Amino acid sequence: MYSNLPIKKLGNLSVVFQEKSWNEAYTLLKKGNISVILEDSINELKYHFDPANTEALSLYQQINNVFTYGIQAYMDSQQEIKPLTIVGTRYIDFLLPGLLAMGIMMSCTWGISYTLIDRRSKKLLRRMVATPMKKANFLLALITARFSMNLVEGLILFLFAWLYFGVQIQGSIPALLVLFVAGNMAFSGISVLISSRTANSEIGNGLINAVVTPMMVVSGIFFSYHNFPDWSIPVIRHLPLTILADSVRSIFNENLHLMDIYVEAIVLAGTGIVCFIAGLKIFKWY
């Protein structure tokens, strides 16, 4: 945090005040190097920050407490803070299920969609059509291979989180496996639909990014989607990645079982089947 106040150290806050021009302060704020600008204006402190930024709001409250109640009062209050370390309440317990869900989406969309688009652009799909192999079997083989890859990647990620952070699965493992299969079905079907026509890799990249990037941002992978406007939340909740991430997170942290998430699994599997059939109908093999 910067201001035109002299350099000070405020107890455990370790906040340093330096003289900066407004342009320099705004530049630092835009870069994310600082969160709050403090102005000393005729014996009156003025705070400049974005109230929607939780980090800035927290910093403002801490600084304001120091100036209002004194450093000793702040230090005393700090001793009452009890960090949550219970399994299921930590940020890593929120993040890991989201990463597992996002990994399935990214692996399927890039591993299946881009592979099909690349092979079409190189005229490889035309050669496969000339063989006695059924077209649907080729797509199913590609999807099955991606299932296996996703399983290995998910196990490695979970093993690391379990060993290093002590992450645990509090719910039903069979339910988690059902969700894993349903999630792979959903994004595999979507991937086939995305790659059903184009033979241009640049266009294919754009189509894939147009699908995965919005969901990666809004579906509650790194932070809660409840931070978005209220009108958008019902839409976000029905996105495939949101359904998968919320369901996996519930199994990890809320001790849910198969009967608690079977509707979500059916929706994900149904989405994949519908998209796969639609993509197969309009699929361009040459």
N, C-alpha and C positions, 0 to 999 in steps of 0.2 A: 504494500500500500504506500502511496506517495502523497506528499502534501508540501506546502510551503512552511511547515513547522520545522524547528531544529531537530537534529538527530536525537532520538530517545530510544530507550529500551523499556517496554512496558511489561515488567514481570515475565511470566511464562509465555506471553504472546510473541516475544522475539520480533516485534514489529519495528522497522527502521523507517524513519521519516527523512526524506531528502528533498531538497529544493529542486523542483522541476517546473518547466513551463507547462501551460495547459496543453499545448500541442504535443509535447513529449508525453504528458500523462495520458492523453487520449490515445496516442499511438501504442503505449504500453498496455492500455486497457483493451484495445482492439486485438492485440497480439495474444492476450490472455496471460501476460506476465504479472499483471496486478488485477485485483477485483474491485477495489474501492479507492476513490480519490477523496482525500480529506483536505478541506479548505479552512484556513484560519482567517475569518473575516470579522474584524473589529470585535475581538473578544467573543466571537460566536463560531462554534464549529459547524461546518456544513459537510454532509456526507453525500457523495455522488456515486451511485452504483445502480445496477439493475436489480430491482426487487425480486425478479423471477429467477435470478441466479442464487441458488441455495448457498454456495460457497461465499458469495459476497454478503448475503444476508447474515450468515453466521459470523463472518468477520466483523460486520458492522455491530452486531449485538455484543461481541466480545470487547471491541474497542469502546463502545458506548458505556459498557459496564465499568471499564477501567476509569474513564473520565468521570463517571457519575458516582461510583462508590469507592474508588481508589484501588490501587494495585493489590493491597493486602486482601481486600474483600474479594477481588477476582481470584487470587491465589487460593483463598479459603474455599471458594465455590468450586474451583477446579478439583479439589480433593474429594468432592461429593460425586463426581462423575464416575459411573460404573459402566465400562464398555460391555456391550453384549457379545459374549463369546459362545453362547449356546448354539449347538449345531442346528442349522435351519434358519437362524436369524442373522447370519453374517452376510456380507456382500458376496462372498465367494459362493455361498449357497444359493444366492439369487442368480449369479452370473453363469455358473457351470451348466445348469439345464438349458439356459438360453444358448450357450455356445454349442452344446450338443445338437440342439434343434437347428441352429444356423449352419452347423457343419453338414448336416444332412441336406439342407437346401442348396448350399453352395456346391457340394460334391455332385449332387444329381444334376443341377442345372448346367454346370460347366463340364462335368464329366460325360454327360449324355448329350446335351444340346450341342455343345461345341464339337464333340466328336462326330456327330451325325452331319453337321454343317461342313466340317472340314473334309469328311469323306465324300460328301456330295460334290464339293467344289473340285476335288481331285478325280472325279468320275469313278470312284471306287464302288459306290452304291449301285451303279449301273451294272458292274460286273457281278455283284452279288445277286441281283435280280435274275441274271441269266442262269444261275444255278438252280437245282431242284428245291432248295431251301425255301420254306414258307417265309413270307415277309415278316409276319408277326413274330415268328420264332427268333429272327435276327434281333428285333427290338427287345424281346423278352430276355435274350441272352445278354445283351448289353446292360439291361436293367439289373439282372441277377448278379452280374460281375460288380456293378456299382453297389448293390446291397452288401456284398461281402467286404468291399473296401470300406464302406461306411461303418460296418460293424467293428472292423479292426481299428479304425481311427477313433471311434467312440470309446472303445475299451481302453486304448492308450491314454486318451484324455482323462477318462474317469480314474484310471489307475494312478496317474500323476496327481490328480486332485485328492484322491483318497490317501495317498502316502504323504503328500506334502502339506495339505490343508486339513486332512481328517474329514473330508466330505463323506457323508453316508447316505444310503438310500433307505429312507424310513418307511416307504410304502412297498407295494408288491412288485417284485422283479418280473413275474409273468406279465403284469399290466404294462410295465415299462417296455418289455419286448414286443407286446402287441402294438404299442404306440410307435415303436421303432419301425416296425413293418408298415404300419399305416402311414407314417410320415414319409417313408421311402416311396411307397406307392403314390402318394399325393404328388411329390415333387418329381418323381420319374414320369408320371403322366403329363404333368405340366411341361417338363423338359421336352418330351416327344412333340407336344403341341407347338412349343416355341420353335422347334427346329424342323417343322413339317414341310416348309416351302423353300426358304431361302438357301442359296448356294454361295452367298457372299459372306465371307467371314467378318467383315467390318459391320455389315448389317446385323449379322448374328450376334456379335458382341453387344451392339446397341439394344437388341431385343432382350438378351439375357439380363443386362444391367437394368433395363427398364422394369423388369419383373422383380429382380432380387434386391436392388438397392432400396426402394421404398419400404419393403418389408423389413429389411435389415435395420432400418432407422426407426421405424414406428412400432415394431412388433414386440417391444419390451425385452430386447436382448441384453442391452447394457444398462438400461434404466427403465423405470416404470412408464408404460404408455399413458398412465393417468395424468402425466404432466402435460399432455396435449389437450387442446380445447375439448369441452364436454361433447360438442356435436360430433366430433370425429371418433370418439371412443367406441360407439356401437359398430362403426365400420371397421375399425382396427381389430376388434375382437373376433371378427369373422374372417380375417385373413388366415390362410393356411399356416403360416409361420407362427402367428399369435396363438392359434389353437394348439399347435404342437408344443410350443415353448411353455404355455400356461399349464398344459396337461403334464408334461415332463416335470416341471417345477413342483406341481402339486404332489406327484408321486415321491419326489425326492424329499420334500420338506413338510408335507401335510399328511403323510401316512395314508394315502388313498390306495384303493384296490381296483381291480378290473371293472367291477360293477359301477364304480364311480366315474370312470372315464370312457365307458364303451360307446357313448353317443359321439364323443369327439373322435374316437378311433374310426367309427363308421363314416363320419363326415369326411375325414381325411382320406380313407380308402375309397369312398364313393367319388370324391373329387379326382383322385388319381385315375380311377377306372373310366370316368366320363371323359377326362382330358385325353387319356390314351386312345380310346375308341375314336374320338373326334380327330385326333392327330393322325391316326392310322388311315382314316377315311380320306383325308386331304394330303397325305404324305406324298411328297415328290421324290421318286427314286432316281431320277436322271434329269 
